Amino acid sequence: MARITAGVGCSHVPAIGVAMDQGITEQPYWVPVFEGFEKSREWMKAQNADVIFLVYNDHCTVFDASCIPTFALGCAPEFAPADEGWGPRPVPVVKNHQVMASHIAQSLILDEFDITIMNEMEVDHGLTVPMSVMFGDKGPDDEWPCLVIPLCVNVVQYPAPTGNRCYNLGKAIRRAVESFDEDLNVVIFGTGGMSHQLQYKRAGLINKEWDTQFLDRLTSDPVALSQTPHVEYLREAGSEGVEMVMWHVMRGALDDDVTEVHRHYHVPASNTAVGHIILENNKDRIAAE
């Protein structure tokens, strides 16, 4: 039986990818950002995941105003890095576990989640930046150490799904994974955020206090946290802060009882609060020990 053993929450700031691609991570501005991911890369290597289920949002590279699916599951054999206006990132092509992705699509739809099935799709920084910070520098001729199943969530065009809907989707994803008859270690990523606003009078907004309580409650009180209304994300975390609903998908896929094994928070990185957390199911921690 496949199983989800741990979850990762991670910002996907595009400038982080640029810093890695341009080899400027040792510059003073970037050093504290990347120091917070050193332990994460060690943990990721030790985790020896077979599959990453990665929840992210597209930034108008694959989807535009003509088609905006709420949840789009990647079922293609592979996903090339998208050209976001300055050429694709020089990172590996993402390889899918296509059989498992198809199984999850069927399971979710029969579980009454109306998933859009993507049999052809590119992936932008929303997916590639979390992969880079967790696995380190990889060139286009390399391969990511594990397979990746992408789930793209609409948080660009209102209305985005609620945190509660995302949390329950996470539970449905867990049921789907656990009904897959292959012994696989799956780690789920929820990406985006944290507080940031990129336009108009509040451009540059960062709310460290609100971000911190979000990280705290993600571990200790996830059900209540998932009830946070859209307007609170907008008011407290900025217009782009609603990306954090994707973290609820990750949390919903884990046990109620989890342990926070690592946290990193830094501001600013290109007008955005960088947040990161690693959660492990306690029963899986006990089994590993």
C-alpha positions in Angstrom: 0.0 0.0 0.0 1.2 3.5 -0.8 1.3 5.9 2.1 1.7 9.6 2.7 4.3 9.9 5.5 5.1 13.7 5.6 4.1 17.1 4.4 6.1 20.1 3.3 4.8 23.7 3.2 6.9 26.0 1.1 6.8 29.4 -0.6 7.5 29.4 -4.3 8.9 33.0 -4.8 10.1 33.1 -8.4 13.2 35.2 -7.5 14.4 32.3 -5.3 14.6 30.2 -8.5 16.4 33.1 -10.3 18.9 33.3 -7.5 19.7 29.6 -7.9 19.8 29.7 -11.7 22.1 32.7 -11.7 24.4 31.3 -9.0 24.0 34.3 -6.6 22.7 32.4 -3.5 25.9 33.4 -1.6 25.1 37.1 -1.9 24.3 38.6 1.5 20.7 39.3 0.5 20.1 35.6 -0.3 22.2 33.8 2.3 19.6 33.8 5.1 16.9 32.6 2.7 18.9 29.5 1.6 20.4 28.7 5.0 16.9 27.9 6.2 16.6 25.1 3.6 19.9 23.3 4.4 18.3 21.1 7.0 15.3 20.6 4.7 17.6 19.1 1.9 19.2 16.8 4.4 15.7 15.7 5.6 14.5 15.3 2.0 17.4 13.0 1.1 16.9 10.9 4.2 13.2 10.7 3.5 13.9 8.8 0.3 10.5 9.6 -1.2 9.3 7.6 -4.2 6.7 10.2 -5.2 6.1 13.9 -4.5 2.5 15.0 -4.7 3.0 18.7 -5.3 0.2 21.2 -4.9 0.9 24.6 -6.5 -0.7 27.3 -8.7 -0.1 28.3 -12.2 0.8 31.9 -12.8 -1.0 32.4 -16.2 1.5 30.3 -18.1 -0.7 27.2 -18.8 -4.1 28.7 -17.9 -5.5 32.1 -18.7 -8.8 33.8 -18.5 -10.2 31.5 -21.2 -9.9 28.4 -19.0 -9.5 28.4 -15.2 -10.0 25.0 -13.6 -10.3 25.0 -9.8 -8.3 21.8 -9.5 -6.2 20.4 -12.4 -4.3 17.1 -11.9 -1.3 16.4 -14.1 -1.7 12.9 -15.7 0.9 13.3 -18.6 4.1 11.3 -18.6 6.2 14.4 -18.0 6.0 18.1 -17.6 8.5 20.5 -19.1 9.4 23.8 -17.3 7.4 26.6 -18.8 8.7 29.8 -20.5 7.4 32.5 -18.2 8.7 35.3 -20.4 12.4 35.0 -20.0 12.9 31.4 -21.1 12.3 28.2 -19.1 14.2 27.6 -15.9 17.3 25.5 -16.5 16.0 22.6 -14.3 15.0 19.0 -15.1 11.8 18.0 -16.8 9.4 16.7 -14.2 8.6 13.0 -14.6 5.2 11.7 -13.4 4.1 8.5 -11.8 1.5 8.3 -14.5 -0.2 5.1 -13.3 -0.6 6.5 -9.8 -1.8 9.9 -11.1 -4.5 8.2 -13.2 -5.5 6.1 -10.1 -5.8 9.3 -8.0 -7.8 11.1 -10.7 -10.3 8.2 -10.8 -10.5 8.0 -7.0 -11.0 11.7 -6.5 -13.7 12.0 -9.1 -15.6 9.0 -7.6 -15.1 10.6 -4.2 -17.0 13.6 -5.7 -14.1 16.0 -6.3 -14.5 17.3 -9.8 -10.9 17.2 -11.0 -9.7 18.5 -14.4 -7.4 15.9 -16.0 -4.4 17.4 -17.7 -2.8 15.0 -20.3 -0.5 17.8 -21.5 0.9 20.6 -19.3 3.9 22.7 -18.6 4.9 23.7 -15.0 6.0 27.1 -13.9 8.0 28.4 -10.9 5.1 27.5 -8.6 6.3 23.9 -8.9 9.9 24.1 -9.8 11.0 26.5 -7.1 9.9 24.2 -4.2 11.6 21.3 -6.0 14.8 23.3 -6.2 14.9 24.5 -2.6 14.2 21.0 -1.3 16.5 19.1 -3.7 19.2 21.6 -4.5 20.7 22.7 -7.8 19.7 20.5 -10.7 20.5 21.2 -14.4 18.3 20.5 -17.4 20.3 17.4 -18.1 19.8 16.0 -14.6 16.8 14.2 -13.2 14.8 15.0 -10.1 15.4 12.2 -7.5 11.8 11.1 -7.5 8.6 11.2 -9.5 6.2 14.1 -9.1 2.4 14.3 -9.4 1.3 17.9 -9.8 -2.0 19.3 -8.7 -2.6 22.9 -9.9 -5.1 25.0 -7.8 -6.7 28.2 -9.0 -5.8 31.0 -6.6 -5.4 33.6 -9.3 -9.0 34.3 -10.4 -11.7 34.8 -7.8 -13.3 32.7 -6.4 -10.5 30.4 -5.2 -11.5 27.2 -3.3 -12.0 27.6 0.4 -9.4 26.4 2.9 -12.0 23.9 4.1 -12.5 22.5 0.6 -8.8 22.2 0.2 -8.4 20.5 3.6 -11.1 17.9 2.6 -9.4 17.4 -0.8 -6.3 16.5 1.1 -8.2 13.8 3.0 -9.5 12.5 -0.4 -6.0 12.5 -1.8 -4.8 10.4 1.2 -7.6 7.9 0.6 -6.6 7.7 -3.1 -3.0 7.2 -2.3 -3.7 4.5 0.3 -5.9 2.6 -2.1 -3.0 2.3 -4.6 -1.6 -1.2 -4.5 2.2 -0.4 -4.6 4.5 0.1 -1.7 5.4 3.8 -2.2 6.6 6.5 0.2 4.7 9.7 -0.8 5.5 13.2 0.5 3.0 15.9 -0.2 3.9 19.5 -0.8 1.6 22.5 -0.3 3.1 25.6 -1.8 2.6 29.4 -2.2 2.5 32.4 0.1 3.2 33.5 2.6 1.9 37.1 3.1 2.5 39.3 0.1 0.8 41.8 -2.1 2.2 42.8 -5.5 0.1 45.7 -6.5 -1.8 48.9 -5.6 -1.6 50.8 -2.4 -0.6 47.9 -0.1 2.1 46.6 -2.4 4.9 45.1 -0.3 2.6 44.1 2.6 4.1 41.5 4.8 2.4 40.3 8.1 4.9 38.3 10.1 2.5 37.9 13.1 -0.3 36.5 11.0 2.1 34.2 9.1 3.5 32.9 12.3 0.1 32.0 13.8 -0.8 30.3 10.5 2.3 28.1 10.8 1.5 27.4 14.5 -2.1 26.4 13.9 -1.2 24.3 10.8 0.2 21.8 13.3 -1.9 22.3 16.3 -5.4 23.4 15.1 -5.7 22.6 11.3 -9.4 22.1 11.2 -10.2 25.5 12.7 -7.5 27.1 10.5 -9.1 25.7 7.4 -12.2 27.7 8.2 -10.3 31.0 7.6 -12.4 33.0 5.2 -11.0 34.5 2.0 -11.5 38.0 3.3 -9.1 37.3 6.2 -6.4 36.2 3.8 -6.9 39.3 1.8 -7.0 41.7 4.7 -4.2 40.1 6.8 -1.9 38.5 4.2 -2.4 40.6 1.1 -4.1 39.9 -2.2 -1.7 37.0 -3.0 -1.8 35.6 0.5 -4.8 33.4 -0.5 -2.2 31.1 -2.1 -1.9 29.6 1.4 -5.2 27.7 1.0 -3.0 25.2 -0.9 -1.2 24.4 2.4 -4.5 23.0 3.7 -4.4 20.3 1.0 -1.1 19.1 2.4 -2.3 19.3 6.0 -5.5 17.4 5.2 -3.6 14.5 3.7 -1.6 14.0 7.0 -2.6 12.4 10.3 -4.3 14.6 12.9 -1.3 14.0 15.1 1.9 15.4 13.5 5.2 16.7 14.6 6.8 19.8 13.3 10.4 18.8 12.5 11.6 22.0 10.9 10.4 25.6 10.3 12.0 28.5 8.4 10.6 32.0 8.0 12.4 35.0 6.4 11.5 38.4 5.1 11.8 39.8 2.6 12.5 37.9 -0.6 11.3 40.0 -3.5 8.4 41.6 -1.5 7.3 38.2 -0.2 7.5 36.5 3.2 9.2 33.2 2.7 7.7 30.5 4.9 8.5 26.8 5.1 7.5 23.9 7.4 8.0 20.2 7.5 5.5 18.0 9.3 5.7 14.2 9.9 3.0 11.8 10.9 3.8 10.7 14.4 3.1 7.1 13.7 5.5 7.1 10.8 8.2 8.8 13.0 7.7 6.0 15.6 8.0 3.3 12.9 11.2 4.9 11.5 12.8 4.9 15.0 
